[in-house]
Amino acid sequence: MCWRLWTTSHTLGLRFPARFPWKQKSVAGSPKPRQSCSSYTSGSLALGTRTGYKLFSLTMVEKLDCIHESAETPDVYIVERLFSSSLVVVVSSAMPERMNIYHFKKGTEICNYSYPENILAVKLNRQRLVVCLEESIYIHNIKDMKLLKTLLNTPSNPSGLCALSITHSNSYLAYPGSFSTGEVVVYDTISLNTVTVIPAHDSPLAALTFNASATRLASASERGTVIRVFSVPEGLRLFEFRRGMKRYVSISSLCFSPDGLYLVSSSNTETVHIFKLEPLGPSAEDEAASWTAYMGKMFSAASTYLPAQVSGMMSQDRAFATVHLLSAAQRNVCTLAVIQKLPRLLVATAEGQLFIYNVDPLQGGECTLAFKHSEGEPEGLEVPAQSCPSYAETAALPPSAPVTATLTGYSEDGGAKKGEVIPEHEFAAGPVCLDDENEFPPVSIQRS
């Protein structure tokens, strides 16, 4: 079974073998599971199961509506929906080398492609569709599914780790540049050229994610102790957060908030961390007003002559907010979203549960559980009122970038009949409305 949860600009994903929906085991001969944080629609949840997949709408904390259910493809371990469109990409462990693209509202297959090895990850935005294999990456034009580029002989990537930005202006792909170190390659999928190579960590990579504008890239290594944020395309280190020093952990997901001011990480421990990406004030007065900023300035100056191990630990910030899950060692992924005008943290676990927490963006601290949804329990489990304090004070927050309805993309009800091609002007002449009935998904091409 696999979970995919999309918010305004980011996606929450949890994948584990469909044949063992509640256990973290690998199916012999099938692709290794991969959890990821990229970006897609406002409040959409996709669930892959042993019998097919389901699509849900999440607009209220207490309500999870099933908007589509398919039982045609068994053992789904990858399911990706393109924003709020009817285009869905599905990969099954029954045929792990083949990717099927469906128009779920019309109940038709748009096209399918087969690859030489098992598909480990699929990423898509309004311009590109990327398929990641263990030692190669395929980049398609999503308009007509034409193969634009094949990156062969990439470093071994058995988990299929990669990230694709969602912005229309910069369609960047990030993937490991080394099997033994934490090198990150940032690749422009429009110009089909490498943008930069970032020596992010000493040990191999475990997680990657872009912010909504593709101006920042967050990464974590297999050690899981340090999370770093880099500027894109420059590759400069902007932030460094330490999530722990006593033990190595396995980071299962990283995700920026829609406004890019917060970064959430989850791991195989019981704690989920939310970090605040807060730069120093623009003036000396602003810096002096903050004891933390003052100490940070002192540590920054000291780092020029202290040993690297010491200066690195001094430059790292603690978590702004945290969540302590009911149990550790469960695979889980998380994302930050705004639901019913309030900031929320969503955590999906390998036990088939979706937890929704309230987040106080002013004070931080321990997040409070608002609601729990469980697969097989459609109504969910409501949390007692005393455990959910009022968040009325959070309504006066600085507004984040609104969800625009004029981005180039696909409509909820739009879609091509077989053989129809997306008009060039829909992509070349600027933004079009998402509810435009003239928008179409890719042309029908059957490949086997």
RODO-2510 file (C-alpha; in nm, 4 decimals, decimal comma):
residues 448
     n   res          X          Y          Z
     1     m     0,0000     0,0000     0,0000
     2     c     0,1234     0,3515    -0,0698
     3     w     0,0031     0,6885     0,0493
     4     r     0,0290     1,0173    -0,1416
     5     l    -0,0977     1,3414     0,0099
     6     w    -0,0790     1,6709    -0,1783
     7     t    -0,1183     2,0148    -0,0235
     8     t    -0,1186     2,3545    -0,1911
     9     s     0,2409     2,3207    -0,2999
    10     h     0,3767     2,0009    -0,1542
    11     t     0,3080     1,6342    -0,1423
    12     l     0,3199     1,3826     0,1350
    13     g     0,4075     1,0327     0,0261
    14     l     0,4421     0,6987     0,1968
    15     r     0,5139     0,3865    -0,0032
    16     f     0,5693     0,0332     0,1054
    17     p     0,5093    -0,2960    -0,0734
    18     a     0,1518    -0,3457    -0,1848
    19     r     0,1545    -0,7183    -0,1115
    20     f     0,2319    -0,6442     0,2538
    21     p     0,0228    -0,3332     0,3138
    22     w     0,0872    -0,3053     0,6875
    23     k     0,4456    -0,4300     0,7057
    24     q     0,7811    -0,2889     0,6059
    25     k     0,9015    -0,5802     0,3965
    26     s     1,0219    -0,6028     0,0406
    27     v     0,8521    -0,8170    -0,2149
    28     a     1,0973    -1,0431    -0,3928
    29     g     1,1683    -0,9109    -0,7391
    30     s     0,9721    -0,5872    -0,6898
    31     p     1,1054    -0,2305    -0,6637
    32     k     1,2242    -0,1063    -0,3284
    33     p     0,9768     0,1374    -0,1714
    34     r     1,0474     0,5083    -0,1599
    35     q     0,8946     0,7881     0,0388
    36     s     0,9161     1,1428    -0,0959
    37     c     0,8173     1,5204    -0,0646
    38     s     0,7419     1,7018    -0,3683
    39     s     0,4481     1,9115    -0,4664
    40     y     0,1021     1,8934    -0,5984
    41     t    -0,2592     1,9884    -0,5317
    42     s    -0,4664     2,1468    -0,2647
    43     g    -0,5869     1,8768    -0,0272
    44     s    -0,5623     1,5611    -0,2364
    45     l    -0,4783     1,2191    -0,0997
    46     a    -0,3962     0,9153    -0,3133
    47     l    -0,3853     0,5681    -0,1636
    48     g    -0,2410     0,2662    -0,3431
    49     t    -0,3650    -0,0734    -0,2272
    50     r    -0,3450    -0,4448    -0,3104
    51     t    -0,6554    -0,4098    -0,5280
    52     g    -0,5965    -0,0702    -0,6940
    53     y    -0,5894     0,2886    -0,5787
    54     k    -0,8158     0,5515    -0,4236
    55     l    -0,8221     0,9311    -0,4493
    56     f    -0,9470     1,1421    -0,1622
    57     s    -1,0222     1,5098    -0,1113
    58     l    -0,9098     1,6703     0,2140
    59     t    -1,0576     2,0158     0,2694
    60     m    -1,1607     1,9803     0,6332
    61     v    -0,9725     1,8318     0,9251
    62     e    -1,2532     1,5922     1,0131
    63     k    -1,3588     1,4945     0,6607
    64     l    -1,1846     1,2704     0,4068
    65     d    -1,3953     1,2228     0,0912
    66     c    -1,3218     0,9447    -0,1572
    67     i    -1,3601     1,0984    -0,5045
    68     h    -1,2392     0,8019    -0,7094
    69     e    -1,1633     0,4341    -0,6628
    70     s    -1,0061     0,1997    -0,9164
    71     a    -0,9734    -0,1765    -0,8875
    72     e    -0,8291    -0,2367    -1,2348
    73     t    -0,4602    -0,2383    -1,1368
    74     p    -0,3556    -0,4595    -0,8440
    75     d    -0,0679    -0,4045    -0,6018
    76     v    -0,0141    -0,0335    -0,6708
    77     y     0,3062     0,0972    -0,5131
    78     i     0,3343     0,4297    -0,6988
    79     v     0,0401     0,6617    -0,7594
    80     e     0,0957     1,0234    -0,8639
    81     r    -0,1748     1,2728    -0,9498
    82     l    -0,0932     1,5862    -1,1516
    83     f    -0,2148     1,8687    -0,9303
    84     s    -0,5978     1,8786    -0,9342
    85     s    -0,6231     1,7309    -1,2823
    86     s    -0,7665     1,3959    -1,3828
    87     l    -0,4238     1,2691    -1,4883
    88     v    -0,2905     0,9911    -1,2654
    89     v     0,0314     0,7899    -1,3011
    90     v     0,0242     0,4360    -1,1617
    91     v     0,2911     0,1669    -1,1228
    92     s     0,2093    -0,1819    -0,9983
    93     s     0,4406    -0,4399    -0,8433
    94     a     0,2766    -0,6903    -1,0808
    95     m     0,4516    -0,5041    -1,3682
    96     p     0,7164    -0,2889    -1,1997
    97     e     0,8853    -0,1929    -1,5283
    98     r     0,5708    -0,0336    -1,6722
    99     m     0,4141     0,3048    -1,6043
   100     n     0,0458     0,3602    -1,6855
   101     i    -0,1086     0,7055    -1,7221
   102     y    -0,4847     0,7329    -1,6776
   103     h    -0,7595     0,9908    -1,7125
   104     f    -0,9441     0,8722    -1,4058
   105     k    -1,2648     1,0719    -1,4631
   106     k    -1,3109     0,9281    -1,8095
   107     g    -1,1896     0,5870    -1,6969
   108     t    -0,9448     0,5620    -1,9878
   109     e    -0,5751     0,4902    -2,0236
   110     i    -0,3895     0,7767    -2,1897
   111     c    -0,0666     0,5881    -2,2503
   112     n     0,1818     0,3450    -2,0990
   113     y     0,5594     0,3142    -2,1142
   114     s     0,7941     0,0287    -2,0280
   115     y     1,1508     0,0654    -1,9044
   116     p     1,4488    -0,1724    -1,8844
   117     e     1,4390    -0,1977    -1,5043
   118     n     1,1981    -0,1579    -1,2143
   119     i     1,0551     0,1905    -1,1705
   120     l     1,1549     0,3296    -0,8314
   121     a     0,9995     0,6768    -0,8467
   122     v     0,7866     0,8952    -1,0728
   123     k     0,7805     1,2757    -1,0423
   124     l     0,5736     1,5155    -1,2481
   125     n     0,4955     1,8835    -1,2804
   126     r     0,3193     2,0905    -1,5443
   127     q     0,6013     2,0527    -1,7935
   128     r     0,7916     1,7341    -1,7249
   129     l     0,7428     1,3742    -1,6148
   130     v     1,0515     1,2078    -1,4653
   131     v     1,0960     0,8335    -1,4180
   132     c     1,3762     0,7207    -1,1881
   133     l     1,5376     0,3775    -1,2139
   134     e     1,8289     0,2543    -1,0043
   135     e     2,1003     0,3710    -1,2448
   136     s     1,9176     0,5905    -1,4967
   137     i     1,6618     0,8711    -1,5187
   138     y     1,4133     0,9336    -1,8029
   139     i     1,2768     1,2838    -1,8673
   140     h     0,9545     1,3159    -2,0689
   141     n     0,7650     1,6160    -2,2007
   142     i     0,4346     1,5786    -2,0185
   143     k     0,2430     1,7440    -2,3034
   144     d     0,2962     1,4569    -2,5466
   145     m     0,5100     1,2124    -2,3407
   146     k     0,7997     1,2495    -2,5843
   147     l     1,1248     1,1261    -2,4307
   148     l     1,3501     1,4308    -2,4126
   149     k     1,6526     1,2997    -2,2254
   150     t     1,7897     0,9833    -2,0713
   151     l     2,0480     1,0233    -1,7972
   152     l     2,2388     0,6969    -1,8157
   153     n     2,4904     0,5522    -1,5716
   154     t     2,3844     0,7719    -1,2830
   155     p     2,5244     0,6683    -0,9429
   156     s     2,3467     0,3684    -0,7970
   157     n     2,0234     0,4914    -0,6380
   158     p     1,8430     0,1812    -0,5038
   159     s     1,5791     0,3842    -0,3226
   160     g     1,4904     0,6006    -0,6245
   161     l     1,5640     0,9203    -0,4343
   162     c     1,4960     1,2343    -0,6381
   163     a     1,2984     1,5587    -0,6216
   164     l     1,1293     1,7629    -0,8943
   165     s     1,0322     2,1268    -0,8442
   166     i     0,6790     2,2402    -0,9211
   167     t     0,7247     2,5983    -1,0349
   168     h     0,6522     2,6793    -1,4006
   169     s     0,9614     2,8992    -1,4374
   170     n     1,2281     2,6633    -1,3001
   171     s     1,1727     2,2922    -1,3510
   172     y     1,4661     2,1539    -1,1541
   173     l     1,5428     1,7908    -1,0801
   174     a     1,7654     1,6928    -0,7855
   175     y     1,9197     1,3471    -0,7534
   176     p     2,2230     1,1845    -0,5855
   177     g     2,5531     1,2523    -0,7575
   178     s     2,7417     0,9865    -0,5656
   179     f     2,6734     0,6483    -0,4117
   180     s     2,9194     0,6966    -0,1251
   181     t     2,8834     1,0669    -0,0391
   182     g     2,6006     1,3172    -0,0084
   183     e     2,6582     1,4942    -0,3379
   184     v     2,3476     1,6447    -0,5013
   185     v     2,3093     1,7105    -0,8742
   186     v     2,0622     1,9866    -0,9679
   187     y     1,9486     1,9413    -1,3287
   188     d     1,7383     2,1782    -1,5403
   189     t     1,4732     1,9652    -1,7123
   190     i     1,3849     2,2482    -1,9530
   191     s     1,7312     2,3313    -2,0914
   192     l     1,8448     1,9717    -2,0236
   193     n     2,1674     2,0816    -1,8591
   194     t     2,3253     2,0397    -1,5169
   195     v     2,2757     2,3548    -1,3106
   196     t     2,5050     2,2836    -1,0173
   197     v     2,6552     2,0047    -0,8097
   198     i     2,6320     2,0522    -0,4311
   199     p     2,8580     1,8671    -0,1840
   200     a     2,5762     1,8581     0,0704
   201     h     2,6872     1,5820     0,3121
   202     d     2,9725     1,3450     0,3850
   203     s     2,7493     1,0361     0,3903
   204     p     2,4971     0,9229     0,1243
   205     l     2,1710     1,1110     0,0800
   206     a     1,8441     1,0027     0,2408
   207     a     1,6009     1,2852     0,1550
   208     l     1,5649     1,5773    -0,0873
   209     t     1,2973     1,8413    -0,1424
   210     f     1,2524     2,1786    -0,3169
   211     n     1,0496     2,4693    -0,1864
   212     a     0,7534     2,5871    -0,3941
   213     s     0,9520     2,8477    -0,5880
   214     a     1,2518     2,6149    -0,6483
   215     t     1,4861     2,8698    -0,4921
   216     r     1,5838     2,6414    -0,2040
   217     l     1,6735     2,2750    -0,1731
   218     a     1,6744     2,0826     0,1555
   219     s     1,8720     1,7636     0,2075
   220     a     1,9484     1,5037     0,4726
   221     s     2,1979     1,2194     0,4772
   222     e     2,1674     0,8592     0,5897
   223     r     2,3070     0,9573     0,9296
   224     g     2,0037     1,1787     0,9810
   225     t     2,1649     1,4150     1,2315
   226     v     2,1951     1,7267     1,0154
   227     i     1,9510     1,8845     0,7680
   228     r     2,0843     2,1500     0,5322
   229     v     1,9141     2,4053     0,3074
   230     f     2,0878     2,5393    -0,0043
   231     s     2,0111     2,8195    -0,2455
   232     v     1,9186     2,7232    -0,6020
   233     p     2,0767     2,7562    -0,8522
   234     e     2,3819     2,8925    -0,6668
   235     g     2,4212     2,5944    -0,4335
   236     l     2,5137     2,8083    -0,1310
   237     r     2,4381     2,6743     0,2162
   238     l     2,1746     2,8946     0,3796
   239     f     2,0613     2,6993     0,6856
   240     e     2,1756     2,4035     0,8883
   241     f     1,9573     2,2283     1,1443
   242     r     2,0526     1,9559     1,3861
   243     r     1,7743     1,7137     1,4656
   244     g     1,9862     1,5125     1,7090
   245     m     2,3381     1,4237     1,8147
   246     k     2,3047     1,1105     2,0276
   247     r     2,2067     0,8632     1,7565
   248     y     2,1839     0,8207     1,3845
   249     v     1,8310     0,8033     1,2459
   250     s     1,6694     0,7301     0,9125
   251     i     1,5040     1,0431     0,7704
   252     s     1,1882     0,9358     0,5913
   253     s     1,0725     1,2724     0,4558
   254     l     1,1484     1,6424     0,4228
   255     c     0,8951     1,9053     0,3199
   256     f     0,8766     2,2853     0,3079
   257     s     0,5633     2,4703     0,4093
   258     p     0,3706     2,6329     0,1210
   259     d     0,5183     2,9745     0,2063
   260     g     0,8686     2,8311     0,2409
   261     l     0,9174     2,9613     0,5955
   262     y     0,9143     2,6218     0,7667
   263     l     1,0712     2,2828     0,7023
   264     v     0,9391     1,9602     0,8524
   265     s     1,1253     1,6320     0,8839
   266     s     1,0186     1,2882     1,0014
   267     s     1,2242     0,9785     1,0717
   268     n     1,2101     0,6327     1,2266
   269     t     1,1984     0,7903     1,5732
   270     e     0,8913     0,9090     1,7596
   271     t     0,9689     1,2799     1,7050
   272     v     0,8730     1,4967     1,4076
   273     h     1,0675     1,8245     1,3855
   274     i     0,9552     2,1553     1,2368
   275     f     1,2330     2,4064     1,1699
   276     k     1,1859     2,7760     1,1054
   277     l     1,3856     2,9274     0,8212
   278     e     1,4355     3,2654     0,9804
   279     p     1,7231     3,4801     0,8477
   280     l     1,8918     3,7424     1,0613
   281     g     1,7430     4,0906     1,0679
   282     p     1,8515     4,3373     0,7982
   283     s     1,9939     4,5885     1,0440
   284     a     2,2213     4,5826     1,3447
   285     e     1,9273     4,6918     1,5595
   286     d     1,7226     4,3911     1,4534
   287     e     2,0102     4,1552     1,5254
   288     a     2,0801     4,3103     1,8645
   289     a     1,7156     4,2727     1,9612
   290     s     1,7432     3,8944     1,9399
   291     w     1,9645     3,7063     2,1828
   292     t     1,9621     3,4102     1,9456
   293     a     2,0747     3,6286     1,6578
   294     y     2,3473     3,7794     1,8755
   295     m     2,4766     3,4382     1,9779
   296     g     2,4544     3,3244     1,6191
   297     k     2,6729     3,6166     1,5155
   298     m     2,9240     3,5302     1,7861
   299     f     2,9325     3,1641     1,6799
   300     s     2,9690     3,2632     1,3157
   301     a     3,2743     3,4712     1,3993
   302     a     3,4191     3,1936     1,6145
   303     s     3,3714     2,9357     1,3397
   304     t     3,6579     3,0878     1,1438
   305     y     3,9154     2,9517     1,3867
   306     l     3,7397     2,6664     1,5688
   307     p     3,7648     2,3039     1,4439
   308     a     3,5058     2,2173     1,1801
   309     q     3,3295     1,9663     1,4087
   310     v     3,2837     2,2286     1,6805
   311     s     3,1884     2,5213     1,4578
   312     g     2,9384     2,3037     1,2714
   313     m     2,7575     2,2080     1,5895
   314     m     2,7524     2,5709     1,7065
   315     s     2,5926     2,6943     1,3845
   316     q     2,2941     2,4621     1,3982
   317     d     1,9486     2,5571     1,5261
   318     r     1,7008     2,3594     1,7296
   319     a     1,3534     2,2690     1,6148
   320     f     1,0897     2,5417     1,6280
   321     a     0,8083     2,2910     1,6890
   322     t     0,7810     1,9170     1,7471
   323     v     0,5361     1,6289     1,7527
   324     h     0,5849     1,3146     1,9584
   325     l     0,4151     1,0246     1,7850
   326     l     0,2519     0,7410     1,9740
   327     s     0,5209     0,4948     1,8722
   328     a     0,8632     0,4916     1,7119
   329     a     1,0095     0,2750     1,4330
   330     q     0,6984     0,3153     1,2126
   331     r     0,7705     0,4437     0,8660
   332     n     0,6025     0,7786     0,8286
   333     v     0,6040     1,0882     0,6135
   334     c     0,4768     1,4371     0,6768
   335     t     0,3817     1,7673     0,5181
   336     l     0,2720     2,1166     0,6218
   337     a    -0,0534     2,2609     0,4916
   338     v    -0,3205     2,5198     0,5569
   339     i    -0,6585     2,3560     0,6198
   340     q    -0,9610     2,5630     0,7167
   341     k    -0,7358     2,8716     0,7246
   342     l    -0,5100     2,7311     0,9955
   343     p    -0,1613     2,5760     0,9724
   344     r    -0,1560     2,1988     1,0108
   345     l     0,0974     1,9205     1,0176
   346     l    -0,0064     1,5948     0,8490
   347     v     0,1665     1,2662     0,9278
   348     a     0,0909     0,9382     0,7475
   349     t     0,2188     0,6140     0,8966
   350     a     0,2843     0,2638     0,7693
   351     e    -0,0041     0,1451     0,9860
   352     g    -0,2493     0,3144     0,7486
   353     q    -0,3163     0,6141     0,9721
   354     l    -0,3253     0,9848     0,8912
   355     f    -0,2717     1,2240     1,1831
   356     i    -0,3544     1,5940     1,1586
   357     y    -0,1920     1,8274     1,4118
   358     n    -0,2425     2,1947     1,4905
   359     v     0,0726     2,4062     1,4586
   360     d     0,1250     2,7364     1,6385
   361     p     0,3377     2,9410     1,3934
   362     l     0,3967     3,2121     1,6514
   363     q     0,5131     3,0187     1,9552
   364     g     0,6025     2,6794     1,8117
   365     g     0,6479     2,4135     2,0781
   366     e     0,4615     2,0839     2,0966
   367     c     0,1904     2,0485     1,8313
   368     t    -0,1529     1,9252     1,9388
   369     l    -0,3401     1,6384     1,7731
   370     a    -0,6582     1,7589     1,6011
   371     f    -0,7848     1,4468     1,4224
   372     k    -0,6888     1,0954     1,3223
   373     h    -0,8023     0,9156     1,0071
   374     s    -0,7532     0,5406     0,9626
   375     e    -0,7830     0,3282     0,6494
   376     g    -1,0757     0,0971     0,7051
   377     e    -1,2341     0,3489     0,9423
   378     p    -1,3791     0,6096     0,7040
   379     e    -1,5168     0,8347     0,9740
   380     g    -1,1809     0,8671     1,1447
   381     l    -1,1245     0,9093     1,5140
   382     e    -1,2012     1,2449     1,6673
   383     v    -0,9687     1,3728     1,9374
   384     p    -1,1282     1,4814     2,2669
   385     a    -1,1938     1,8539     2,2785
   386     q    -0,9548     1,9165     2,5667
   387     s    -0,6601     1,8008     2,3575
   388     c    -0,7323     2,0624     2,0880
   389     p    -0,6906     2,4143     2,2280
   390     s    -0,8242     2,7095     2,0297
   391     y    -0,6102     2,8428     1,7493
   392     a    -0,8056     3,1617     1,6886
   393     e    -0,4943     3,3662     1,7571
   394     t    -0,3236     3,2119     1,4550
   395     a    -0,5737     3,3693     1,2162
   396     a    -0,3821     3,6971     1,2218
   397     l    -0,0748     3,5475     1,0582
   398     p     0,1081     3,7090     0,7665
   399     p    -0,0670     3,5778     0,4548
   400     s     0,1150     3,3245     0,2431
   401     a     0,1103     3,3313    -0,1336
   402     p    -0,2466     3,2538    -0,2451
   403     v    -0,3242     2,9544    -0,4593
   404     t    -0,3559     3,0990    -0,8056
   405     a    -0,6156     2,9756    -1,0495
   406     t    -0,4224     3,0967    -1,3524
   407     l    -0,1303     2,8580    -1,3624
   408     t    -0,0523     2,6594    -1,6715
   409     g    -0,1777     2,3093    -1,6138
   410     y    -0,4700     2,0723    -1,6364
   411     s    -0,8276     2,1193    -1,5320
   412     e    -1,0106     1,9012    -1,2866
   413     d    -1,2639     1,8085    -1,5532
   414     g    -1,0441     1,8656    -1,8567
   415     g    -0,8758     1,5923    -2,0517
   416     a    -0,8076     1,4701    -2,4005
   417     k    -0,9983     1,2204    -2,5947
   418     k    -0,7780     0,9613    -2,7553
   419     g    -0,5572     1,1141    -3,0233
   420     e    -0,6012     1,4802    -2,9279
   421     v    -0,2856     1,6843    -2,8772
   422     i    -0,2503     1,9772    -2,6390
   423     p    -0,2446     2,2995    -2,8447
   424     e     0,0958     2,4678    -2,8441
   425     h    -0,0481     2,8002    -2,7284
   426     e    -0,1756     2,6392    -2,4087
   427     f     0,1865     2,6042    -2,2956
   428     a     0,3713     2,8748    -2,4842
   429     a     0,1499     3,1818    -2,4516
   430     g     0,1474     3,2188    -2,0745
   431     p    -0,0880     3,1053    -1,8028
   432     v    -0,4276     2,9531    -1,8653
   433     c    -0,7140     2,8793    -1,6294
   434     l    -0,7106     2,5480    -1,4487
   435     d    -1,0815     2,5060    -1,5187
   436     d    -1,0426     2,5653    -1,8924
   437     e    -1,2215     2,2868    -2,0761
   438     n    -0,9758     2,3224    -2,3675
   439     e    -0,6845     2,1916    -2,1633
   440     f    -0,5807     1,8376    -2,2348
   441     p    -0,3495     1,5779    -2,0820
   442     p    -0,0875     1,4070    -2,3015
   443     v    -0,1715     1,2610    -2,6412
   444     s    -0,2689     0,8965    -2,6457
   445     i     0,0385     0,6855    -2,7183
   446     q     0,0462     0,3152    -2,6524
   447     r     0,3872     0,1733    -2,5725
   448     s     0,4668    -0,1763    -2,4565
***
